[in-house]
Amino acid sequence: PLRRQRQMCIRDSASAMAIWVVTTTNLLVEVGHPENKTSSAAREDAYVLWILSLSQIGYPVVSVIQLIWNYTKMAPGTADPLLSLIKDVGYGMLDSVNKGGLALFVALRATR
């Protein structure tokens, strides 16, 4: 059963990453490259959306680190405090940049 759970976890994680790649690629294609924008406001918006979208690569990276760590270093039913610290710091930084950055972008965009 444990092997089956790990296989399902890897499959589901790979599926989630594939969905993220497809949706992020679609967003960036729809926004277009910032250098192709004619106005400075459109260029700025495109840069912010590209940066926020690409910085989200960190979320699957932290998940992959956790999967590899658990698969290679951990006995079933145990937890490693170092892994917990790495995840907390990683997700904390990512959440601050992505959620805070998006909120700031939306607030500043609304004032234009």
N, CA, C and O atoms as a GROMACS GRO file, in nm:
protein
  448
    1PRO      N    1   0.081  -0.120   0.000
    1PRO     CA    2   0.000   0.000   0.000
    1PRO      C    3   0.086   0.128   0.000
    1PRO      O    4   0.051   0.226  -0.065
    2LEU      N    5   0.199   0.126   0.074
    2LEU     CA    6   0.283   0.245   0.079
    2LEU      C    7   0.344   0.275  -0.057
    2LEU      O    8   0.352   0.391  -0.098
    3ARG      N    9   0.388   0.172  -0.126
    3ARG     CA   10   0.444   0.191  -0.260
    3ARG      C   11   0.339   0.248  -0.354
    3ARG      O   12   0.370   0.334  -0.436
    4ARG      N   13   0.219   0.200  -0.343
    4ARG     CA   14   0.109   0.249  -0.427
    4ARG      C   15   0.081   0.396  -0.397
    4ARG      O   16   0.056   0.475  -0.488
    5GLN      N   17   0.085   0.434  -0.269
    5GLN     CA   18   0.063   0.574  -0.231
    5GLN      C   19   0.171   0.664  -0.291
    5GLN      O   20   0.141   0.772  -0.340
    6ARG      N   21   0.294   0.618  -0.286
    6ARG     CA   22   0.404   0.698  -0.343
    6ARG      C   23   0.388   0.713  -0.494
    6ARG      O   24   0.411   0.821  -0.549
    7GLN      N   25   0.349   0.606  -0.559
    7GLN     CA   26   0.328   0.612  -0.704
    7GLN      C   27   0.216   0.710  -0.738
    7GLN      O   28   0.228   0.789  -0.832
    8MET      N   29   0.108   0.706  -0.661
    8MET     CA   30  -0.004   0.798  -0.684
    8MET      C   31   0.039   0.942  -0.658
    8MET      O   32   0.000   1.033  -0.731
    9CYS      N   33   0.119   0.963  -0.555
    9CYS     CA   34   0.168   1.097  -0.522
    9CYS      C   35   0.254   1.152  -0.635
    9CYS      O   36   0.240   1.268  -0.674
   10ILE      N   37   0.343   1.070  -0.686
   10ILE     CA   38   0.429   1.113  -0.797
   10ILE      C   39   0.346   1.141  -0.921
   10ILE      O   40   0.368   1.242  -0.988
   11ARG      N   41   0.251   1.054  -0.951
   11ARG     CA   42   0.165   1.074  -1.068
   11ARG      C   43   0.083   1.202  -1.055
   11ARG      O   44   0.075   1.281  -1.149
   12ASP      N   45   0.023   1.222  -0.937
   12ASP     CA   46  -0.058   1.341  -0.917
   12ASP      C   47   0.025   1.468  -0.920
   12ASP      O   48  -0.020   1.570  -0.972
   13SER      N   49   0.145   1.463  -0.864
   13SER     CA   50   0.233   1.580  -0.868
   13SER      C   51   0.276   1.612  -1.010
   13SER      O   52   0.280   1.729  -1.049
   14ALA      N   53   0.306   1.510  -1.086
   14ALA     CA   54   0.344   1.532  -1.227
   14ALA      C   55   0.226   1.589  -1.305
   14ALA      O   56   0.245   1.676  -1.390
   15SER      N   57   0.106   1.541  -1.278
   15SER     CA   58  -0.013   1.594  -1.346
   15SER      C   59  -0.036   1.740  -1.310
   15SER      O   60  -0.066   1.822  -1.396
   16ALA      N   61  -0.022   1.773  -1.182
   16ALA     CA   62  -0.040   1.911  -1.138
   16ALA      C   63   0.064   2.002  -1.202
   16ALA      O   64   0.031   2.114  -1.243
   17MET      N   65   0.188   1.956  -1.210
   17MET     CA   66   0.293   2.036  -1.273
   17MET      C   67   0.264   2.057  -1.422
   17MET      O   68   0.287   2.166  -1.475
   18ALA      N   69   0.214   1.954  -1.487
   18ALA     CA   70   0.182   1.966  -1.630
   18ALA      C   71   0.071   2.069  -1.650
   18ALA      O   72   0.078   2.150  -1.743
   19ILE      N   73  -0.030   2.066  -1.565
   19ILE     CA   74  -0.139   2.164  -1.576
   19ILE      C   75  -0.085   2.304  -1.553
   19ILE      O   76  -0.122   2.398  -1.624
   20TRP      N   77   0.003   2.321  -1.454
   20TRP     CA   78   0.061   2.451  -1.426
   20TRP      C   79   0.142   2.502  -1.545
   20TRP      O   80   0.132   2.619  -1.582
   21VAL      N   81   0.222   2.414  -1.605
   21VAL     CA   82   0.304   2.454  -1.719
   21VAL      C   83   0.215   2.499  -1.834
   21VAL      O   84   0.242   2.602  -1.897
   22VAL      N   85   0.111   2.425  -1.862
   22VAL     CA   86   0.021   2.460  -1.974
   22VAL      C   87  -0.049   2.593  -1.948
   22VAL      O   88  -0.055   2.678  -2.036
   23THR      N   89  -0.102   2.611  -1.827
   23THR     CA   90  -0.176   2.735  -1.800
   23THR      C   91  -0.083   2.857  -1.794
   23THR      O   92  -0.119   2.964  -1.841
   24THR      N   93   0.036   2.840  -1.737
   24THR     CA   94   0.131   2.952  -1.731
   24THR      C   95   0.180   2.988  -1.870
   24THR      O   96   0.192   3.106  -1.904
   25THR      N   97   0.209   2.888  -1.951
   25THR     CA   98   0.253   2.914  -2.089
   25THR      C   99   0.143   2.988  -2.164
   25THR      O  100   0.171   3.083  -2.238
   26ASN      N  101   0.019   2.945  -2.148
   26ASN     CA  102  -0.093   3.011  -2.215
   26ASN      C  103  -0.105   3.157  -2.170
   26ASN      O  104  -0.126   3.245  -2.252
   27LEU      N  105  -0.092   3.182  -2.039
   27LEU     CA  106  -0.100   3.319  -1.989
   27LEU      C  107   0.009   3.406  -2.050
   27LEU      O  108  -0.018   3.517  -2.094
   28LEU      N  109   0.132   3.355  -2.052
   28LEU     CA  110   0.243   3.435  -2.104
   28LEU      C  111   0.230   3.459  -2.254
   28LEU      O  112   0.270   3.565  -2.303
   29VAL      N  113   0.175   3.363  -2.327
   29VAL     CA  114   0.152   3.382  -2.469
   29VAL      C  115   0.044   3.488  -2.490
   29VAL      O  116   0.056   3.574  -2.578
   30GLU      N  117  -0.060   3.482  -2.410
   30GLU     CA  118  -0.169   3.581  -2.422
   30GLU      C  119  -0.121   3.722  -2.386
   30GLU      O  120  -0.159   3.819  -2.451
   31VAL      N  121  -0.039   3.734  -2.282
   31VAL     CA  122   0.012   3.865  -2.241
   31VAL      C  123   0.110   3.918  -2.344
   31VAL      O  124   0.110   4.037  -2.375
   32GLY      N  125   0.192   3.830  -2.398
   32GLY     CA  126   0.292   3.872  -2.495
   32GLY      C  127   0.418   3.920  -2.427
   32GLY      O  128   0.417   3.955  -2.308
   33HIS      N  129   0.526   3.923  -2.501
   33HIS     CA  130   0.655   3.966  -2.445
   33HIS      C  131   0.651   4.116  -2.416
   33HIS      O  132   0.599   4.193  -2.497
   34PRO      N  133   0.705   4.158  -2.301
   34PRO     CA  134   0.701   4.299  -2.264
   34PRO      C  135   0.766   4.392  -2.367
   34PRO      O  136   0.719   4.504  -2.387
   35GLU      N  137   0.871   4.348  -2.432
   35GLU     CA  138   0.939   4.434  -2.528
   35GLU      C  139   0.854   4.461  -2.653
   35GLU      O  140   0.884   4.554  -2.728
   36ASN      N  141   0.752   4.382  -2.675
   36ASN     CA  142   0.665   4.402  -2.792
   36ASN      C  143   0.552   4.501  -2.764
   36ASN      O  144   0.474   4.531  -2.854
   37LYS      N  145   0.542   4.551  -2.642
   37LYS     CA  146   0.436   4.645  -2.607
   37LYS      C  147   0.473   4.785  -2.652
   37LYS      O  148   0.590   4.824  -2.648
   38THR      N  149   0.372   4.859  -2.695
   38THR     CA  150   0.398   4.993  -2.748
   38THR      C  151   0.396   5.101  -2.641
   38THR      O  152   0.468   5.200  -2.652
   39SER      N  153   0.314   5.084  -2.538
   39SER     CA  154   0.308   5.187  -2.433
   39SER      C  155   0.386   5.141  -2.310
   39SER      O  156   0.405   5.021  -2.288
   40SER      N  157   0.431   5.237  -2.232
   40SER     CA  158   0.508   5.203  -2.113
   40SER      C  159   0.421   5.134  -2.009
   40SER      O  160   0.469   5.046  -1.937
   41ALA      N  161   0.293   5.171  -2.000
   41ALA     CA  162   0.203   5.107  -1.904
   41ALA      C  163   0.182   4.960  -1.940
   41ALA      O  164   0.184   4.874  -1.852
   42ALA      N  165   0.161   4.932  -2.067
   42ALA     CA  166   0.143   4.793  -2.111
   42ALA      C  167   0.271   4.712  -2.092
   42ALA      O  168   0.265   4.595  -2.054
   43ARG      N  169   0.384   4.775  -2.117
   43ARG     CA  170   0.513   4.707  -2.098
   43ARG      C  171   0.534   4.675  -1.949
   43ARG      O  172   0.577   4.565  -1.914
   44GLU      N  173   0.503   4.771  -1.864
   44GLU     CA  174   0.517   4.749  -1.720
   44GLU      C  175   0.425   4.636  -1.672
   44GLU      O  176   0.467   4.549  -1.596
   45ASP      N  177   0.300   4.637  -1.718
   45ASP     CA  178   0.206   4.530  -1.683
   45ASP      C  179   0.257   4.394  -1.728
   45ASP      O  180   0.249   4.296  -1.654
   46ALA      N  181   0.308   4.388  -1.848
   46ALA     CA  182   0.359   4.262  -1.902
   46ALA      C  183   0.479   4.213  -1.821
   46ALA      O  184   0.489   4.094  -1.791
   47TYR      N  185   0.570   4.303  -1.784
   47TYR     CA  186   0.685   4.263  -1.703
   47TYR      C  187   0.639   4.206  -1.568
   47TYR      O  188   0.688   4.102  -1.524
   48VAL      N  189   0.546   4.275  -1.504
   48VAL     CA  190   0.498   4.228  -1.373
   48VAL      C  191   0.434   4.091  -1.386
   48VAL      O  192   0.461   4.002  -1.305
   49LEU      N  193   0.349   4.072  -1.486
   49LEU     CA  194   0.284   3.942  -1.504
   49LEU      C  195   0.384   3.833  -1.538
   49LEU      O  196   0.370   3.720  -1.490
   50TRP      N  197   0.484   3.863  -1.619
   50TRP     CA  198   0.587   3.764  -1.650
   50TRP      C  199   0.666   3.728  -1.523
   50TRP      O  200   0.689   3.610  -1.496
   51ILE      N  201   0.706   3.828  -1.446
   51ILE     CA  202   0.784   3.801  -1.325
   51ILE      C  203   0.702   3.721  -1.224
   51ILE      O  204   0.752   3.623  -1.168
   52LEU      N  205   0.577   3.761  -1.201
   52LEU     CA  206   0.494   3.688  -1.106
   52LEU      C  207   0.466   3.545  -1.154
   52LEU      O  208   0.465   3.452  -1.074
   53SER      N  209   0.443   3.529  -1.282
   53SER     CA  210   0.415   3.395  -1.335
   53SER      C  211   0.537   3.305  -1.326
   53SER      O  212   0.526   3.190  -1.284
   54LEU      N  213   0.652   3.357  -1.364
   54LEU     CA  214   0.771   3.273  -1.364
   54LEU      C  215   0.826   3.249  -1.224
   54LEU      O  216   0.891   3.148  -1.199
   55SER      N  217   0.800   3.342  -1.132
   55SER     CA  218   0.847   3.318  -0.995
   55SER      C  219   0.771   3.205  -0.929
   55SER      O  220   0.817   3.148  -0.830
   56GLN      N  221   0.654   3.172  -0.982
   56GLN     CA  222   0.577   3.061  -0.926
   56GLN      C  223   0.638   2.925  -0.956
   56GLN      O  224   0.589   2.823  -0.908
   57ILE      N  225   0.744   2.923  -1.034
   57ILE     CA  226   0.817   2.798  -1.057
   57ILE      C  227   0.868   2.743  -0.924
   57ILE      O  228   0.889   2.622  -0.910
   58GLY      N  229   0.887   2.830  -0.828
   58GLY     CA  230   0.937   2.787  -0.698
   58GLY      C  231   0.844   2.691  -0.625
   58GLY      O  232   0.891   2.606  -0.550
   59TYR      N  233   0.713   2.703  -0.645
   59TYR     CA  234   0.620   2.613  -0.576
   59TYR      C  235   0.642   2.467  -0.616
   59TYR      O  236   0.656   2.383  -0.527
   60PRO      N  237   0.644   2.434  -0.744
   60PRO     CA  238   0.672   2.294  -0.777
   60PRO      C  239   0.813   2.250  -0.739
   60PRO      O  240   0.836   2.133  -0.710
   61VAL      N  241   0.908   2.344  -0.739
   61VAL     CA  242   1.044   2.308  -0.699
   61VAL      C  243   1.046   2.263  -0.552
   61VAL      O  244   1.108   2.163  -0.519
   62VAL      N  245   0.977   2.338  -0.465
   62VAL     CA  246   0.970   2.299  -0.324
   62VAL      C  247   0.899   2.164  -0.310
   62VAL      O  248   0.940   2.081  -0.229
   63SER      N  249   0.795   2.141  -0.387
   63SER     CA  250   0.723   2.013  -0.382
   63SER      C  251   0.812   1.898  -0.427
   63SER      O  252   0.809   1.790  -0.368
   64VAL      N  253   0.890   1.920  -0.532
   64VAL     CA  254   0.980   1.814  -0.580
   64VAL      C  255   1.088   1.786  -0.476
   64VAL      O  256   1.124   1.670  -0.454
   65ILE      N  257   1.139   1.890  -0.412
   65ILE     CA  258   1.238   1.870  -0.305
   65ILE      C  259   1.177   1.783  -0.195
   65ILE      O  260   1.241   1.691  -0.144
   66GLN      N  261   1.053   1.813  -0.158
   66GLN     CA  262   0.986   1.735  -0.055
   66GLN      C  263   0.968   1.590  -0.099
   66GLN      O  264   0.993   1.498  -0.021
   67LEU      N  265   0.924   1.568  -0.222
   67LEU     CA  266   0.905   1.432  -0.272
   67LEU      C  267   1.036   1.353  -0.270
   67LEU      O  268   1.041   1.239  -0.223
   68ILE      N  269   1.141   1.414  -0.321
   68ILE     CA  270   1.270   1.345  -0.325
   68ILE      C  271   1.320   1.318  -0.184
   68ILE      O  272   1.369   1.209  -0.154
   69TRP      N  273   1.309   1.418  -0.097
   69TRP     CA  274   1.353   1.404   0.041
   69TRP      C  275   1.280   1.288   0.109
   69TRP      O  276   1.343   1.202   0.170
   70ASN      N  277   1.147   1.288   0.098
   70ASN     CA  278   1.068   1.184   0.163
   70ASN      C  279   1.096   1.046   0.103
   70ASN      O  280   1.097   0.946   0.175
   71TYR      N  281   1.119   1.042  -0.024
   71TYR     CA  282   1.140   0.914  -0.091
   71TYR      C  283   1.277   0.855  -0.058
   71TYR      O  284   1.291   0.733  -0.050
   72THR      N  285   1.378   0.940  -0.039
   72THR     CA  286   1.513   0.889  -0.021
   72THR      C  287   1.561   0.889   0.124
   72THR      O  288   1.643   0.804   0.161
   73LYS      N  289   1.512   0.980   0.207
   73LYS     CA  290   1.571   0.998   0.340
   73LYS      C  291   1.480   0.961   0.456
   73LYS      O  292   1.528   0.945   0.568
   74MET      N  293   1.353   0.947   0.433
   74MET     CA  294   1.261   0.934   0.545
   74MET      C  295   1.198   0.795   0.552
   74MET      O  296   1.160   0.736   0.451
   75ALA      N  297   1.190   0.745   0.672
   75ALA     CA  298   1.116   0.622   0.696
   75ALA      C  299   0.967   0.657   0.700
   75ALA      O  300   0.931   0.768   0.739
   76PRO      N  301   0.881   0.566   0.660
   76PRO     CA  302   0.738   0.595   0.661
   76PRO      C  303   0.689   0.636   0.801
   76PRO      O  304   0.726   0.575   0.901
   77GLY      N  305   0.607   0.738   0.805
   77GLY     CA  306   0.549   0.783   0.931
   77GLY      C  307   0.638   0.875   1.012
   77GLY      O  308   0.602   0.909   1.125
   78THR      N  309   0.752   0.918   0.958
   78THR     CA  310   0.840   1.008   1.031
   78THR      C  311   0.845   1.144   0.962
   78THR      O  312   0.812   1.156   0.844
   79ALA      N  313   0.888   1.244   1.036
   79ALA     CA  314   0.899   1.379   0.981
   79ALA      C  315   1.038   1.434   1.014
   79ALA      O  316   1.091   1.408   1.122
   80ASP      N  317   1.094   1.508   0.922
   80ASP     CA  318   1.227   1.568   0.943
   80ASP      C  319   1.209   1.718   0.968
   80ASP      O  320   1.153   1.787   0.883
   81PRO      N  321   1.256   1.769   1.081
   81PRO     CA  322   1.241   1.911   1.108
   81PRO      C  323   1.314   2.000   1.008
   81PRO      O  324   1.268   2.112   0.981
   82LEU      N  325   1.424   1.954   0.951
   82LEU     CA  326   1.496   2.035   0.852
   82LEU      C  327   1.412   2.051   0.726
   82LEU      O  328   1.408   2.159   0.668
   83LEU      N  329   1.346   1.945   0.683
   83LEU     CA  330   1.258   1.954   0.567
   83LEU      C  331   1.143   2.051   0.594
   83LEU      O  332   1.106   2.131   0.508
   84SER      N  333   1.088   2.044   0.715
   84SER     CA  334   0.981   2.136   0.752
   84SER      C  335   1.029   2.282   0.747
   84SER      O  336   0.957   2.369   0.699
   85LEU      N  337   1.150   2.307   0.796
   85LEU     CA  338   1.206   2.442   0.791
   85LEU      C  339   1.227   2.488   0.647
   85LEU      O  340   1.194   2.602   0.613
   86ILE      N  341   1.282   2.401   0.564
   86ILE     CA  342   1.305   2.435   0.423
   86ILE      C  343   1.173   2.469   0.354
   86ILE      O  344   1.164   2.567   0.281
   87LYS      N  345   1.071   2.388   0.379
   87LYS     CA  346   0.941   2.415   0.318
   87LYS      C  347   0.881   2.546   0.370
   87LYS      O  348   0.828   2.625   0.291
   88ASP      N  349   0.889   2.569   0.501
   88ASP     CA  350   0.833   2.692   0.558
   88ASP      C  351   0.900   2.816   0.501
   88ASP      O  352   0.832   2.911   0.462
   89VAL      N  353   1.033   2.814   0.495
   89VAL     CA  354   1.106   2.929   0.440
   89VAL      C  355   1.074   2.946   0.291
   89VAL      O  356   1.047   3.057   0.245
   90GLY      N  357   1.079   2.835   0.217
   90GLY     CA  358   1.052   2.841   0.073
   90GLY      C  359   0.914   2.892   0.041
   90GLY      O  360   0.897   2.985  -0.038
   91TYR      N  361   0.813   2.831   0.104
   91TYR     CA  362   0.675   2.874   0.078
   91TYR      C  363   0.648   3.014   0.131
   91TYR      O  364   0.572   3.090   0.071
   92GLY      N  365   0.710   3.050   0.243
   92GLY     CA  366   0.692   3.185   0.296
   92GLY      C  367   0.744   3.292   0.201
   92GLY      O  368   0.678   3.392   0.178
   93MET      N  369   0.864   3.268   0.147
   93MET     CA  370   0.920   3.364   0.050
   93MET      C  371   0.835   3.369  -0.077
   93MET      O  372   0.806   3.476  -0.129
   94LEU      N  373   0.796   3.253  -0.126
   94LEU     CA  374   0.715   3.249  -0.248
   94LEU      C  375   0.581   3.317  -0.228
   94LEU      O  376   0.536   3.393  -0.314
   95ASP      N  377   0.516   3.291  -0.114
   95ASP     CA  378   0.387   3.355  -0.087
   95ASP      C  379   0.401   3.506  -0.076
   95ASP      O  380   0.316   3.580  -0.125
   96SER      N  381   0.508   3.552  -0.011
   96SER     CA  382   0.529   3.697   0.003
   96SER      C  383   0.547   3.763  -0.132
   96SER      O  384   0.487   3.867  -0.159
   97VAL      N  385   0.630   3.702  -0.217
   97VAL     CA  386   0.656   3.761  -0.348
   97VAL      C  387   0.532   3.753  -0.438
   97VAL      O  388   0.492   3.852  -0.498
   98ASN      N  389   0.472   3.635  -0.446
   98ASN     CA  390   0.364   3.616  -0.541
   98ASN      C  391   0.232   3.679  -0.496
   98ASN      O  392   0.172   3.754  -0.572
   99LYS      N  393   0.188   3.650  -0.378
   99LYS     CA  394   0.060   3.705  -0.333
   99LYS      C  395   0.070   3.853  -0.303
   99LYS      O  396  -0.016   3.932  -0.340
  100GLY      N  397   0.179   3.891  -0.234
  100GLY     CA  398   0.199   4.032  -0.207
  100GLY      C  399   0.224   4.112  -0.333
  100GLY      O  400   0.172   4.223  -0.349
  101GLY      N  401   0.303   4.055  -0.423
  101GLY     CA  402   0.331   4.123  -0.550
  101GLY      C  403   0.206   4.139  -0.635
  101GLY      O  404   0.187   4.244  -0.697
  102LEU      N  405   0.123   4.037  -0.639
  102LEU     CA  406  -0.002   4.046  -0.717
  102LEU      C  407  -0.097   4.148  -0.655
  102LEU      O  408  -0.161   4.224  -0.726
  103ALA      N  409  -0.107   4.148  -0.522
  103ALA     CA  410  -0.194   4.245  -0.455
  103ALA      C  411  -0.146   4.388  -0.481
  103ALA      O  412  -0.227   4.477  -0.508
  104LEU      N  413  -0.016   4.410  -0.473
  104LEU     CA  414   0.039   4.543  -0.500
  104LEU      C  415   0.016   4.583  -0.644
  104LEU      O  416  -0.020   4.697  -0.673
  105PHE      N  417   0.038   4.489  -0.736
  105PHE     CA  418   0.015   4.517  -0.879
  105PHE      C  419  -0.129   4.556  -0.905
  105PHE      O  420  -0.156   4.654  -0.975
  106VAL      N  421  -0.223   4.480  -0.849
  106VAL     CA  422  -0.365   4.508  -0.871
  106VAL      C  423  -0.403   4.644  -0.810
  106VAL      O  424  -0.477   4.721  -0.872
  107ALA      N  425  -0.352   4.674  -0.690
  107ALA     CA  426  -0.384   4.802  -0.626
  107ALA      C  427  -0.327   4.918  -0.706
  107ALA      O  428  -0.395   5.018  -0.728
  108LEU      N  429  -0.202   4.906  -0.751
  108LEU     CA  430  -0.143   5.015  -0.829
  108LEU      C  431  -0.207   5.027  -0.966
  108LEU      O  432  -0.222   5.137  -1.019
  109ARG      N  433  -0.244   4.915  -1.023
  109ARG     CA  434  -0.309   4.916  -1.155
  109ARG      C  435  -0.445   4.984  -1.148
  109ARG      O  436  -0.486   5.051  -1.242
  110ALA      N  437  -0.515   4.966  -1.036
  110ALA     CA  438  -0.648   5.026  -1.019
  110ALA      C  439  -0.639   5.178  -1.006
  110ALA      O  440  -0.738   5.247  -1.030
  111THR      N  441  -0.523   5.230  -0.969
  111THR     CA  442  -0.511   5.376  -0.952
  111THR      C  443  -0.475   5.447  -1.081
  111THR      O  444  -0.473   5.570  -1.085
  112ARG      N  445  -0.446   5.372  -1.186
  112ARG     CA  446  -0.412   5.438  -1.314
  112ARG      C  447  -0.531   5.498  -1.380
  112ARG      O  448  -0.520   5.557  -1.487
   0.00000   0.00000   0.00000
